[in-house]
Amino acid sequence: MVVLSIAIAACSAAASAQKSIDRDALKGVEIGVRGCVKAGLDPGSVVLDYVYEIARDGKLLPPPARGLPTALYSFDDASRVLPYLGRTVEVHGRIKDIRDATIAVKPEPDLNGELVAELPNEGKDVKATADEIPLPVGTSGRPASFKTVVLRMNVDTVTQVSASCASR
């Protein structure tokens, strides 16, 4: 079984990555995110929702300023996240690379036309319901697609923070 996972957030690291002239300087930098593990729409895929970036001191960073880009954190070893479905976890690792991408939002015929976002991932994209995707500020309605920054992470640790997603 192939396991894919994506963490979705509007975050400050992505803003730095998007504005940075030399993204290579961020390769290998330690990073952490906290969020709720949810099943993706495809079997064996997971999505981290309600994502917060974690500062080096372990505190959750406040939400970013309005207008910052949506960020995706793509994990190299999602099988380590899969056992935590329905729980809040912290994923720590190092940035493997950073790239620009586009999130496509479109009706899914198999889900009675519900809007589904195709999240760019290394290899096969991950699908999630559109309500799990933070829209760019100033967008009215659901766009057909929008730009994002993908931070691919080498996962070092996954730690359960809460037995449910209720305590975000």
N, C-alpha and C positions, 0 to 999 in steps of 0.2 A: 504494500500500500504506500502511495506517495502522500506525504503530509506536507502541506503548505501553510504558511501563516504570515499574517500581516498585522501590524499595529498601526492604527490610524489616529492622527492628531494634528491639530494646528499647533506648531511648537516653535520655540525659539531656536533650537539647533538647526532646524530646517531653514529658518530665515538666514542664519549665519552661513549655512551651506549654500543657499541660493545666491547670496550677495558675494560670497567669497570668490576671489579670482583664482585661487589655487586650492581646489578641493582635495588635492592629494595630501595637503597638510593635515587634514582631518582623519586620514586613514590611520587606523590603529588607536584612535582616541577612545578611552573608556566612556561608555554611555549606559544609561539605565532608563527603563520606562516601566510604568505601573499601569495596569488596566484589567478589565474584565475579559476573561477568555470565553468567547462564543464560538459556536460551530459555524463554519462557512457554509455556503450553499452546496458546494461539491463535497462528496464523501471524503473524509480524511483531512479536510482543510479547517483551519481555525483563524479567527479574527480577534485581535485585542481591541476592545472598545473602551470608551471613556478613558483615554490614554493621557497620562501626565508624564512629563520628563522628570527625571530624578537628578537633583544637583549632587555634586561630589560629596557634600556633607550628609547626604541621605534624605534631605527634605524635598518635598514635591515642589517643583517650580510653579509659580502662578501662571494662569493662562496667559498666552502671549498677547501683545498689543493687537488691536484690530488691524486687519489688512495683511497679516502675515500669511504665508502660503500654508496649504495643507501639507502635512508630511506623512509619509508611510515609512514604517520600520519593517523591513523584510528580514526574517530570521533564517539563518542558514540551517538550523536544526529544529524545525517546528515539532518534531516528534517529542521533544522535551516539554513543549507547552501543552500538547494535546491532552494529557492526563488531568489537566486542571479546568476542564470545561465547567462553566458556571461559577468559577471562583476568581478572586482578584489575586493577581500575581505581580511580582517584579521580575523583569528580565534584564540581566546585566550582561554586557559583552563589549565588543570593540567594533568600531566602524570599519567595514570591509571596503566599501566604496559608496559614492553618492552620485546619483544621476537624476536628470529631469525626466518626467514621464507625464502621461495623461491618464486621468481616470475617466472612463466611459460610463455613462449612466443611461440605461435603456430598459424598456419593458421586457420582461421575461415571459415568453409564452407559456412555459411549464408552471408558472406561478400566477396564472390568471392576469397577466399583464402588470404585476407588481414591478416597480422600478428596482433594478439591480445594478450595482456598481461593479465594474470589472477592474480590480486592483492590480496594477502591474507588479509582477513578482519575477524572480529569477526562474526561468522555465515557464510553467503554466501559470496563467493569471489566477487570482483568487477572486471568487464572487461573494458579495455580501449584499444584504438588502440596503437600499439607498438611505434608509433612516439611520444607519450606522455610520454614515459618511458625513463629516463636518463640511459644510459648504463654504466656499470662499465668502468673505464679508462683502456685502453689497449685491449679492446674487438674489434675484427674486425668482421664486419657483425653483425647479430642478433643471440645471443645465444639462445638455446632452453630453458634455465633457468639460473637464477643467484641468488645469496644470497642477502638478504636484512635484515634490522632491522626494525621492526614494533613498533612504539610508539603509543600506544592507548591513546587517549585523552578524558577526560571528558570536553565537550565544555561549557565554561562559557558565551562567547560573540562571535557574528559574526557581523562585521562592514564593510559596503561597503566603499571601498577606491576610486574606480573609477566606472563610469557607463559603462565602457567597459574594455576589456582585453588588449586594445592597449597600455595602459600606464603601462607597466611592469617595 
